[in-house]
Amino acid sequence: MISPARTTTVPFWLGMRLFVPIAISVAAYGVVWGVLAGQAGMTALEVLLMSALVFAGASQFVVLDMWTPGSLPIASIIIATAIVNLRVLLMTASLKPLAAHLPLPRALAAMFLVSDENWALTMTEVRNGRGSIAFLLGAGTLCWAAWLLSTMAGRLLGAFIDDPRTYGLDFAFTATFIALLLGMWKGRGDLVPWLVGGLVAMAVSQWIEGNWYIIAGGLAGSFAGAVVEMRRAPRDAL
């Protein structure tokens, strides 16, 4: 008989182990963010608190454009962060079956560790019949630690890295998501939502200032994916 503790610890360590290659890339653009945060005037303590408590790379990059020490636009920062992170609502909703057995406070605490990277890895495991909340927590814990340590390293070492592009670190964020997309590829049916989301995001980025292209691309891609699935369902039922 397998003990309950083992059924939890095994997937936890599996999630952590499988996340190691992604954590390296997360750390790379974490260093970039730390360097840029220092250039924007953030103190080491502010970097530590933001990375530990906010833990949202995309919105943290957005906040740097608004960071003005001494006169922070608090309301604008909160609104921008909320908009950029709207996608997390959809991501955590898709994880509800994994956390259904947990009390609400524990489930909400687990969702704090959800990021684009460990969500994508967990959903891949779910499709393979191995996904679990323990797997998510293992991958999420390593992601959080990699992000926290790397952003602090970037902030502290920023004086020695004048331009992250010199070392190719600016491409790390893009490389991570390319790898995640390839890992989630299920077939030609994925092309439609990916292309729709990408094209809408590029168009909106040209026409509307700010980061609305992230939301627009995500919503358009999700809608396109839903349409594809609805059209595919009747054929599968035959």
N, C-alpha and C positions, 0 to 999 in steps of 0.2 A: 504493500500500500504506500502510495506517495504522500508524504506529509504536506499539509497546506503551506508551510513555510517554503518548501522546495518548489511548489507550483508557482510561487511568487518570485523567489530569488532567481530561479533559472531564466525566465523570460526577462527579468530586470537586467541581468548581466549580459544576456544575449543582445538586448536593445543597446546597451552601452557599447558592446564590442562591435556591433554592426555600424554604429554611428561614428566610430573612430575616423574613417576616411573623410566623412563630412565635417567632423569637428576640426580637422586640420584646416579645411577651407574656411569654416566659420571663424577660426582664430586669425586667419590671414586678413579677412576684411574687418575683424574686430580691432586688429592693430591699426588699420587704416582709420577707423572711426576714432580711436583713441588719439591718434596724431592730429586729426582734424579738430577734435574736441579741444585739445590744448591750444591749437591755433585760433579757435573761436573764443578762447578766454575761460574755459571751464577749468575749475580746480580739480586736483586729483580726487578729493572727497566727493565732489559733484559727479565726476565720472563714475566713481564706485557706486554711489547711491542710484544713479540713473540706470546703470547696467544691471545692478542687482534687483531693483524694484520695478523698473519698466520692462526690461528684457524684451525689447522689440526693435530689432536692427533697423528696419525700414523707417519707422517713425523717429528713431533716434537720429538718423541721418537727416530727416526733414527738419527736426528741431534745431540742428546746427545752423541752418540758414536764418533762424529767428533769434538765436542766442545773442543777447546784448547785455553783458554784465552791468548791473546797476539799474537797469530798467527793462526787466523781462516782460514781454507781452504774454502774461500767464494765460489769459483767455484764448488767445490765438494758438498758443502751443497746445492747450488741451483739445481744442476743436480739431486742429490738424492731426494730432495723434489719434483722436477718435476716428476720424475719417479714414486715415491710412490703415487702421487696425480693424475696420469693419469686417474684413475678410475672415478675421479670427472667429467671429460669431458663426460663420458657416462651417469653418473647420471644426470647432468644438462641438457644434451640433451633430456633425457626422460621427463624432466619437461617443455619442450618448450611449449606444448599445454596450460599449466596453465598460462604461462607468455606471451602468444602471444598478449594479449591486452595491454600490458605495453609498454611504450617507451623504447628503447634499454638501455639508462642509468639506468633507474629504474629496468629493468629486470636483468641487470648485477649486480646491487647493491643487489638485492634479492638473487642472486646465491651465493653471498659471504657467506651467512648463511647456505648453504647446507653442511651437514655432513652425514656420513653413517647412523647415527641414525635417524635424522629427515627426511632424504630422504626415508628411509624404512617405517617410520610411515606414511608419506604423500602418498606414493605409495599404501599402504594398504587402505588408505581412498579413493584414486582415484578408486581402484577396487570396493569399496563399494558405489561409486557414490557421495562421499562427499568431495573429495579432491579439494583444491584451493590454490592459491598463498598466500592468507591470512593465511590459516592453516599452510602452510610451514613456513611463517614468524613468526607465534606464537611459533611453536615448535623450530624453529631456534634461535629465540631471547633467549628463556630459555636455550637452549643448549649452546649458546655463553656465557651467563652470568654464568652458572654453571661451564663451563670450565675455564673462566677467574678467577672467585673467588676462585675456588678450587686449581688451580695451584699456585695462589698467597699464599693461605693458606698453601699449602705444602712447598713452598719455605720459608715462614716465620717461620713455625713450624718444619722445617726439622731438626733443632738441637735437637729436642725431639723425632724424629723418625729415629733411626739409620738404621733399615731394614724394609721396608714396608711389607715384607713377614711375619713378626711376627704377623701382624694384618690381614693377608689374603687379603690385598689390591691389591696384584699382580694379583689376579684372577678376579678383577672387569672388566677389559677390555674384557676378554674371556666371562664372564657371560653376559655382555651387548649384545654381538653378538649372543650368543646362544638364548637369549630371542627374539632378532629381527628375527632370522631365524624361530623360532617357530611361530611368529606372521605372517610371510609371507608365511607359508606353505599352498599350495593350493591342494596338493594331491601327489600321488606317482610319477607323472611326474617330480616333483621337485628334486627327488632323483638323477636323471642322472646328471644334471649340478652341483649339490652340490658335488656329489662324484667325478666327473671328476675334478672339480676345486680344491677340497681338496687334491686328490691324486697327481695331477700335482704340486701343491704348495709344498707338502711334498717332492716329488722327486727332484724338483729344489733346495729346501733348502739344500738338502744333496749334490748335485753335484756342485752348483754354489754359491760362496760366495756373501754376501751382501743381499739386499732385493728384488732381481729379482723374488723370488718365489711369491711375492704379485701380481706382474703384470702377471706372467705366469699363476698363478691359476685363476686370474680374467678373463683373455682372454680365457683360455681353458674352464672355466665354462660358459662364455657367448656364446662361439661358440657351445658348447654342447647344451645349452638351445635353441639356434636358430635352430639347427638341429632337436631337439625334436618338436619345434613349427611347423616347416615346414612339418614334417611327420604327425603331428596331424591335420594340416589344411585340407588336402584332406578328411580325415575321417569325420571331422566336417561338411564339405560341402555336404556330402551324405545325 
